[in-house]
Amino acid sequence: MAVQGAQVDVAAPWPGVVQEVMVAVGDSVQEEDDLLALESMKMITPVPAPAPGRVVAIHVNVGDVVTAGARLVTLER
């Protein structure tokens, strides 16, 4: 997670394939709400929000292959 002013970029904790995007731009989320699900090594794991906020950008789509550290979602606090 990188904090830039009032925005928080949520990064992929590990490489994987985006299986599901559970939020939309404009959604309000609480800390620990699931944002999306990544599949890695045949396991599907949710990626939670690191802080409460509003979704301002989604940088991936279902089926995208991401590397560890790739920007997934941007939240505004």
One Martini backbone bead per residue (centre of mass of N, CA, C, O) as a GRO file, in nm:
protein
   77
    1MET     BB    1   0.095   0.037   0.025
    2ALA     BB    2   0.037   0.365  -0.105
    3VAL     BB    3   0.067   0.701   0.008
    4GLN     BB    4  -0.108   0.990  -0.153
    5GLY     BB    5  -0.229   1.168   0.053
    6ALA     BB    6  -0.568   1.067  -0.007
    7GLN     BB    7  -0.432   0.816  -0.143
    8VAL     BB    8  -0.466   0.452  -0.209
    9ASP     BB    9  -0.262   0.195  -0.313
   10VAL     BB   10  -0.338  -0.127  -0.425
   11ALA     BB   11  -0.142  -0.413  -0.408
   12ALA     BB   12  -0.003  -0.692  -0.504
   13PRO     BB   13   0.116  -0.949  -0.293
   14TRP     BB   14   0.110  -1.132  -0.558
   15PRO     BB   15   0.109  -1.332  -0.805
   16GLY     BB   16  -0.162  -1.340  -1.062
   17VAL     BB   17  -0.516  -1.389  -1.115
   18VAL     BB   18  -0.796  -1.229  -1.190
   19GLN     BB   19  -1.123  -1.342  -1.080
   20GLU     BB   20  -1.240  -1.085  -0.906
   21VAL     BB   21  -1.450  -0.794  -0.890
   22MET     BB   22  -1.611  -0.636  -0.594
   23VAL     BB   23  -1.590  -0.346  -0.718
   24ALA     BB   24  -1.662   0.003  -0.774
   25VAL     BB   25  -1.670   0.296  -0.878
   26GLY     BB   26  -1.771   0.474  -0.572
   27ASP     BB   27  -1.727   0.288  -0.360
   28SER     BB   28  -1.760   0.203  -0.029
   29VAL     BB   29  -1.506   0.118   0.217
   30GLN     BB   30  -1.371  -0.096   0.447
   31GLU     BB   31  -1.172  -0.231   0.642
   32GLU     BB   32  -1.131  -0.559   0.494
   33ASP     BB   33  -1.264  -0.537   0.243
   34ASP     BB   34  -1.329  -0.685  -0.048
   35LEU     BB   35  -1.201  -0.618  -0.379
   36LEU     BB   36  -1.051  -0.891  -0.469
   37ALA     BB   37  -0.945  -1.183  -0.663
   38LEU     BB   38  -0.671  -1.414  -0.641
   39GLU     BB   39  -0.486  -1.641  -0.840
   40SER     BB   40  -0.260  -1.884  -0.680
   41MET     BB   41  -0.178  -2.193  -0.691
   42LYS     BB   42  -0.500  -2.274  -0.694
   43MET     BB   43  -0.566  -2.014  -0.521
   44ILE     BB   44  -0.822  -1.816  -0.374
   45THR     BB   45  -0.767  -1.467  -0.284
   46PRO     BB   46  -0.835  -1.204  -0.107
   47VAL     BB   47  -0.829  -0.842  -0.135
   48PRO     BB   48  -0.800  -0.604   0.095
   49ALA     BB   49  -0.865  -0.327   0.256
   50PRO     BB   50  -0.642  -0.110   0.435
   51ALA     BB   51  -0.880   0.108   0.423
   52PRO     BB   52  -1.089   0.342   0.433
   53GLY     BB   53  -1.311   0.429   0.145
   54ARG     BB   54  -1.298   0.526  -0.202
   55VAL     BB   55  -1.340   0.426  -0.518
   56VAL     BB   56  -1.144   0.564  -0.803
   57ALA     BB   57  -0.985   0.293  -0.909
   58ILE     BB   58  -0.944   0.036  -1.164
   59HIS     BB   59  -0.653  -0.152  -1.299
   60VAL     BB   60  -0.830  -0.417  -1.348
   61ASN     BB   61  -0.922  -0.736  -1.484
   62VAL     BB   62  -1.059  -1.006  -1.556
   63GLY     BB   63  -0.768  -1.217  -1.628
   64ASP     BB   64  -0.544  -1.074  -1.523
   65VAL     BB   65  -0.197  -1.053  -1.505
   66VAL     BB   66  -0.004  -1.024  -1.208
   67THR     BB   67   0.229  -0.870  -1.017
   68ALA     BB   68   0.408  -0.803  -0.771
   69GLY     BB   69   0.295  -0.467  -0.696
   70ALA     BB   70   0.059  -0.422  -0.852
   71ARG     BB   71  -0.182  -0.211  -0.942
   72LEU     BB   72  -0.535  -0.231  -0.861
   73VAL     BB   73  -0.632  -0.002  -0.647
   74THR     BB   74  -0.795   0.314  -0.574
   75LEU     BB   75  -0.811   0.510  -0.282
   76GLU     BB   76  -1.012   0.742  -0.096
   77ARG     BB   77  -1.005   0.915   0.224
   0.00000   0.00000   0.00000
